[in-house]
Amino acid sequence: MINSTTSATRALPGDVIGQAGQATPKAITLRPDRLSTDSAAHLRATLAAQPEIRPEVVERAKALAADKNYPSTDTLRQVGTMILNTPDLSEDQS
């Protein structure tokens, strides 16, 4: 079960302060947390309905692998430039 993050002991918001500067009582309704897994179940069912191997994707991959111009030299240069221009996040940048 997920515990509620609502705290009945935290300070009241400013809009419940009366004109004399005294806090006016405000009813706090605590509601239990809810979690719906309907969409996750739908995604699992959709995934289960897909074939493990999609022949059309395999054929496209074979065609691309056989094409000696794929990816193009221009595409490889662009990707290489992006890699070279990306900072190394493992190094201290401070």
N, C-alpha and C positions, 0 to 999 in steps of 0.2 A: 504494500500500500504506500502511496505517496503521501507524505506528511504535508499538511497545509503550511504555507509560509505566512499566513495572516496571523499577526500577533495582536491580541486584544489589549496588551499592555503598552503598546507603543504610543507616542504622543498623538494627540488629536490634530487633524488638519486645521489651518487657520480659519476656515469658514465656519467653525463651530464655536468660535470665541464670541461671547456676548458683548454688548456695548460697554458694560462695566469692566471688561477685561476678564471676566470669569468664564470658564468653560461651561457651555450648556450641554447637558447630557444628550447624547445621540445614540440611538440604538445601533448596535453593531451586529450584523447578521453574518454568522460564520457558515460558509457552505463547504461541503466536502469537495475535495478535488475529484475530477472525473477524467478518465482516460478512455478514449475510443480507439479500438484497433480495427475498426471496419475498413478503413482505407488500406491498412497494412495487409489485411486478409485478402482484399481485392487485388492488390499488387501481387501477392503470392500466387493467387489463382491465375492471374494473367500470365505470370512467368511460367507457371507449371503447364499452361496451355501451349507455350512456344516449344517448337522442336529444339532438341539439343544441338543439332547440326542443321544449318540453313543452307541448302544446296546453292541457292543463288548467290549467297555471300561467299561461299567457297569458290565458285566459278569466277566471281569478280576478283577475288584475291589471287587466284591462279593467273588470270589475265594480267593483272598489275605486276605480279612477280616476274612474268615472262617478258614484260615490256622493259627493255634496257634504258628507255628514256623516262622511266617513272621512278622516283619523282624527278622532275626536270632539274637541270643544273641551276636554273634561276631559283627554284624553290629551295634547293639545298643551300645555296649561297645566302638566301634570306634567313633561313633557320640558323645557319652558322653565325650570321651577324647578330641575330637576336641572342644567341647563347653567349657570344663574346661580350655583348653589351650589358648582360644581366649581372648585377653585383653578386658576389659570392656571399650568401647570407651566413655561411659558417665562420666567416672572418669577422672580427670585432670592428664595427663601423663607428665607434665612439671617438 
